[in-house]
């Protein structure tokens, strides 16, 4: 009975590819849905839901390590599956964390936040450590909103609250959405790479350069490439700019000492903060100006 209770609701599919080295499995885990990092740290985790973890090449978790692929601001996981394939090609076990779709309403929905991605990641790591043991390495990959979650997951107050995040060794912020000012200390456990296309008009590379200039982050490394690759772009196109929601070119996002978010227009004309207006009203202000 204890064994059944421990695994109830987790395993939904296990497939062995006979004659090969690939082991694929899907598991369900229960997570919360915190609106913001500060709310999560205060114990407000929101609605509890089930999400799916899709593993492939599980036999490599001890020899090479685990690459965790997190969603961005959309439930379309085409790019995430592409990232996972490339990580398997160089030997890693991969797990795609399908946390967007259960909460997803529309692109850039306010019901899906970077804090939810952080919480899903922490719970996924807890599950991995219990089910398979600690991986040799833990790599994170995520784009856009997911990239902001990667950085937030490595803030010292967040790791203190969710210790499983300490096992991350490398993190790749793809199409990196970099905050300008980060008051909480960033852990140096992981090497973090912020990757931006020079023609990306949604998450410009200049934002990450600004973050490095304003904050002490010696373990953050900036990488740029020609062109752009964002959202549902074709993976083999050299340049693909987006005609959509552009926040970082006009505003900065920031974390204060209590990991509360605040947003400022770059021209200094207006601002909003989680501390003063509350998280939901701050969101409404952002969505109203961009």
Secondary structure as the mmCIF struct_conf table of DSSP 4:
data_model
#
loop_
_struct_conf.conf_type_id
_struct_conf.id
_struct_conf.beg_label_comp_id
_struct_conf.beg_label_asym_id
_struct_conf.beg_label_seq_id
_struct_conf.end_label_comp_id
_struct_conf.end_label_asym_id
_struct_conf.end_label_seq_id
HELX_RH_AL_P HELX_RH_AL_P1 UNK A 2 UNK A 7
TURN_TY1_P TURN_TY1_P1 UNK A 8 UNK A 10
STRN STRN1 UNK A 11 UNK A 16
TURN_TY1_P TURN_TY1_P2 UNK A 18 UNK A 19
BEND BEND1 UNK A 20 UNK A 21
STRN STRN2 UNK A 23 UNK A 31
BEND BEND2 UNK A 35 UNK A 36
HELX_RH_AL_P HELX_RH_AL_P2 UNK A 37 UNK A 41
TURN_TY1_P TURN_TY1_P3 UNK A 42 UNK A 43
STRN STRN3 UNK A 49 UNK A 56
HELX_RH_3T_P HELX_RH_3T_P1 UNK A 58 UNK A 60
TURN_TY1_P TURN_TY1_P4 UNK A 61 UNK A 64
STRN STRN4 UNK A 66 UNK A 70
BEND BEND3 UNK A 73 UNK A 75
HELX_RH_AL_P HELX_RH_AL_P3 UNK A 78 UNK A 89
TURN_TY1_P TURN_TY1_P5 UNK A 90 UNK A 91
STRN STRN5 UNK A 93 UNK A 98
BEND BEND4 UNK A 100 UNK A 100
HELX_RH_3T_P HELX_RH_3T_P2 UNK A 101 UNK A 103
BEND BEND5 UNK A 106 UNK A 106
TURN_TY1_P TURN_TY1_P6 UNK A 107 UNK A 108
TURN_TY1_P TURN_TY1_P7 UNK A 110 UNK A 111
BEND BEND6 UNK A 112 UNK A 112
HELX_RH_AL_P HELX_RH_AL_P4 UNK A 114 UNK A 131
TURN_TY1_P TURN_TY1_P8 UNK A 132 UNK A 132
BEND BEND7 UNK A 136 UNK A 136
STRN STRN6 UNK A 138 UNK A 144
HELX_RH_AL_P HELX_RH_AL_P5 UNK A 145 UNK A 153
TURN_TY1_P TURN_TY1_P9 UNK A 154 UNK A 154
STRN STRN7 UNK A 155 UNK A 155
HELX_RH_AL_P HELX_RH_AL_P6 UNK A 156 UNK A 161
BEND BEND8 UNK A 162 UNK A 162
HELX_RH_3T_P HELX_RH_3T_P3 UNK A 163 UNK A 167
STRN STRN8 UNK A 170 UNK A 176
BEND BEND9 UNK A 180 UNK A 180
STRN STRN9 UNK A 181 UNK A 182
BEND BEND10 UNK A 184 UNK A 184
HELX_LH_PP_P HELX_LH_PP_P1 UNK A 185 UNK A 185
STRN STRN10 UNK A 186 UNK A 186
HELX_LH_PP_P HELX_LH_PP_P2 UNK A 187 UNK A 187
BEND BEND11 UNK A 188 UNK A 190
STRN STRN11 UNK A 191 UNK A 197
TURN_TY1_P TURN_TY1_P10 UNK A 198 UNK A 199
BEND BEND12 UNK A 201 UNK A 203
HELX_RH_AL_P HELX_RH_AL_P7 UNK A 205 UNK A 214
BEND BEND13 UNK A 215 UNK A 215
TURN_TY1_P TURN_TY1_P11 UNK A 218 UNK A 219
STRN STRN12 UNK A 220 UNK A 225
BEND BEND14 UNK A 226 UNK A 227
TURN_TY1_P TURN_TY1_P12 UNK A 231 UNK A 232
TURN_TY1_P TURN_TY1_P13 UNK A 235 UNK A 236
BEND BEND15 UNK A 238 UNK A 238
BEND BEND16 UNK A 244 UNK A 244
TURN_TY1_P TURN_TY1_P14 UNK A 248 UNK A 250
STRN STRN13 UNK A 251 UNK A 255
TURN_TY1_P TURN_TY1_P15 UNK A 257 UNK A 258
BEND BEND17 UNK A 259 UNK A 259
STRN STRN14 UNK A 261 UNK A 265
TURN_TY1_P TURN_TY1_P16 UNK A 266 UNK A 267
BEND BEND18 UNK A 268 UNK A 269
STRN STRN15 UNK A 271 UNK A 273
HELX_RH_AL_P HELX_RH_AL_P8 UNK A 274 UNK A 277
HELX_RH_AL_P HELX_RH_AL_P9 UNK A 279 UNK A 289
#
